[in-house]
Amino acid sequence: MFFYSTEVLEHFKNPKNVGTIPDANGIGVIGDPDCGDSLQLYIKVENDRLVDVKYLIKGCPAAIAVASALSVLVKGKTLFEAQEITDDDVVKALGGLPEIKLHCSNLGANALYLAIKDYFDRKGRTIKIKG
């Protein structure tokens, strides 16, 4: 048996920024076929800053908490700042995750990198992304 931190439970019970952005500038879609979690992350960018971040998630409490925490972490950041966010940053923001659930943190950061890449692809620009 494992236990979730207060932060994980809060993000799971009251997830922030759930939904879609119809005119999103970038979308990142990722899934973990081993556990069935999937995440669609939508970003709205103005002046190279994330002015809105929303997501749709299918997964366990840890995956839901990761998506919610990530959206809070990156909203308002510049694209450069956002692409520096790591799995560890998300785990720290959640007050930790049980070891068996650490793979959930990969969903958030990787979906973010894919959404930022999609944004630059749509602009005809290339960037080197993590992931």
Buried (B, 14 or more C-beta within 10 A) or exposed (E): EEEBBEBBBBBBEEBBBEEEBEEBBBBBBBBBEEBEBBBBBBBBBEEEBBEBBBBBBEBBBBBBBBBBBBBBBBBEBBBEBBBEBEBEBBBBBBBBBBEEBBBBBBBBBBBBBBBBBBBBEEEEEEBEBBB
